[in-house]
Amino acid sequence: VARLRARNEITEIRANALKLDRSETAFFLNRVMELNLTEENIAALETRTEGWLSGLQLAALAVRDMQTSGESRDVDGFVREFSGTHRYIFDFLAEEVLRLLPPDIRSFLIRTSVLKRLCAPLCGALTGRAGSADLLRQLAGKNLFLQALDTGGTWYRYHELFADFLKSNLTGEEEAGLHLAAAGWLGENNFLEEAVDHALSSGDFGEAAGMIVSAADEVIRRGSFATLQNWIRALPDGTVHSSCGLSILAGFLCIFANRYEEAEAYGEAAAKLIDDTIPPSVRGRLKSLQAHFKLCSADSESSARLSREALDCLAADDFFFRDLTTNLLGQSLELRGDLRSAVEAYLGAVAGKPDGAERGANIITLINLVFLLNRLGRRSEALAVCRDCDMNASTGGGPGFIGDALCLGLGLLSLEVNDLDKAYSQILRALALSEQANIVDGIVWGRYILSIILLARGETDKALGIIRAAGKLPTSGAPHRGWFLALELEAALRTGDTAAARQLADPKRLVSFGVPDYWNDPPYLSYCRFLISEGRLADAAPILLELGRSAEAGGRNRTLISVWLLKARVEQASGRDRDALGLVQRALKLASPEGYVRAFADEMPGLLPLFEKMRETDPRFTDAVMAAHRAEKVVSQTGSTGRSVPSFHGTRGEPPVEPLTERELDVLRLVANGLSNAGIAEALFVSVGTVKKHLNNIFGKLDAGNRTQAVVRARELNLIV
């Protein structure tokens, strides 16, 4: 055969070529066998039998028997439970396959049937037999329901129905012992996830618990929290509570899902197990968990203290928990209003990664940093942080876990420049990830930003549906329920529903504390818009004064822009146009370098007469705001929704929002001349890392996704020749 194959004188028909695909399966079952099955049932049988014609025929005969006997209503249940233990399949495989094999081969097949993947050493561990590699090749060559999973013939798997049939020949005790043996070999050879599955299937929960602790770090590194959650749920509560490491992991999973009472119970169980044998790294994880509890109860001082103690204990390479704890420290400092220290804490975690360290582990820290930098009015810096983590950030975020998670921050940054279409797609990506991993804070933040986008696009009904549902979700931090009430108030103001606005405009419901502060910025801004719309200027003025002082003291420039614009509306309505114009100019000076178009668009058309006088001051920015206003006016007048609204950075042929520095222009010219990063570094006497940072800044300022786009864009703008 080998000689004929080499000469191309043989036609080989392998098992895959004999499988029926979905359309062939449908034709066979409904046209040949005349069963009239639904598409769902056809798909299920095709998947279960893997297109094996004999299996399909046996399944079809069973369905026909049911239909003939008047049991057609049970067909769905039959399809759902169809397996290799069904009597037709069992009889066929027993008579036509297993009976014809030698006893030693039968024993090999039955004992290895518990494996989802087979390799020779693993089979040897379960059977005690030498020569498993040759036997596997022979069985695969005979098409004995064994399929190679790689070209090297290392890994194989059984047909699912055949595996079901083989396992039915084992006693429960035998099957448990084989699963445990498989778990042991897989664990020793670092196939930890498969080891955990087999240990759980064996029923030896003590062994499974130890393997889960060993496998947890790798699973967490990949962001597969649902896998870890399923493993822990499969264990009895007593097993989890008797393991310090497992209790801590279970506590964190509950924190991520905002199930705080359960989390505290696991934390208390872990604390009782702490003794001299527990390593510092585990103690550090427990302190981090306890710090989360303190933050949830608004005890920011204790949370910050425990976070610092945890960081002292955690291993230097325990990236995920160090990042999680640093993030918690930043959140604690934010809650205390120390935003600059919070930024330093976040930046320390983000910048402190050695080359090759897992970047996905600190994604929560990154997103919180992006949000905070934006609140401080440092949008460009926030975008650069995203780009440093994912080079595809400028084009909307790269594929995979990191790119999807970053889209939560990128969506907010796109919203600020009024790129509503990009913001919408980015937030949907981030929400899909948060919902899959059951990260409640990610879900709440995503829905909050999505609601703002939808309101800006004129999709008020859709926004209200999300706002009312999301406001009921539990959350450990911002956005608070008051933020969603504020968005509902914004929707009423946009649609002119005065009655609804008056009902919603209750300061006691909107804000968490009695005075304007960091956490109450959005609700107070919405409340002031309501007061201005009602002509209650005397009520709005003192709140805006206090909010402005708080924002200025805390460096919250993004809030300050909105405060000044609202104060301008108050001054304008009071007949003091000159004072109003001065406030708009101050806001424009702060907003334009960072591209905060949305802040101005939110205050139109109230400021329209003043703003039209500002064009000569900053033509490009004012044109972007006016374009946004015109697009939203069309939406309100025509009732159309989901329109693409012009964005600030989307305008071509005009200078970038932030000018390139001389050094960035030097780098760009060398890129245009075809030099590599190393070549540019040598020419400019700087490091390659410095060149990369310059390129990241260039990409952001020019709205370019790569070097080629940057050069083309620069030539369009006459920045280089």
PyMOL commands that set and color helices and strands:
alter all, ss='L'
color gray80, all
select helices_A, chain A and resi 2-6+15-18+22-32+39-49+53-68+72-81+87-96+98-100+103-111+120-127+132-141+160-167+172-188+192-202+205-221+225-233+237-241+244-256+260-272+280-296+300-313+319-335+339-351+360-375+379-389+393-395+400-416+420-437+440-456+460-470+481-495+498-504+507-510+518-533+537-554+557-573+577-594+597-601+608-614+619-638+662-672+677-684+688-702+707-716
alter helices_A, ss='H'
color red, helices_A
select strands_A, chain A and resi 146-148+156-158
alter strands_A, ss='S'
color yellow, strands_A
deselect
rebuild
show_as cartoon
